[in-house]
């Protein structure tokens, strides 16, 4: 995923499904300078991590 799409998903009113290595995640924030996103697992909101937006995949 590119940085612009990650920002669009973060700002969207509707839920857009995103996966990190096949696991569903929610995007909490996007750092456009570092091209990273802070995400958490949908199953475990306490499981937060910062990853490259390129690792994220939109589920269509």
N, C-alpha and C positions, 0 to 999 in steps of 0.2 A: 504494500500500500504506500502511496506517497503522502507527504505531509499535508497537502491541501485536502485530500480525501479524509484523512484522520480528523482534521479540523471541522470539516463539514459534518462528519458523523457525530462529533462531540456537540456541535451546535444544533443538531437535528431535534425536532420535537418528537418524531417517531423513533421507536427502537430499531436500530440497524444492527443485525447480528455480525459480530466480529470474533475471529478466532486467533489464538496464539498457539502455533504448533498443534492445531486440531482441537484445542480446548476453548470453550466459550469464555470471553472476557468482556469487560465493560471499560471503556476509555474514560479515565477521570480527568486527565489534562494532557495537553500537547505542548512540547517545547520546540518551536519552529527553528530556533537557532541551533539546537543540538540534534534535531530530527528524531526526537524520542517522544514516547508517550508513557504516562503513568497509567497502569491498568490494574484491575483486580479481577479475580476469578468470580464468575457469576455464582458458583456454588459456595465460595468462601470469600466474602467481601474483605476480610482481614488480610487475605493473601494478595498484597499489593507489590508491584515491581515496576521498574522503569526499563523499557525495552526500545529498541529501534523501531520506528514506524514501519520499516521495511519487513519486519517479522510478522506484522499483523496482516490478516487476510479477511476481506469482507465476504460474508456468506451470502450467496445469491440464490 
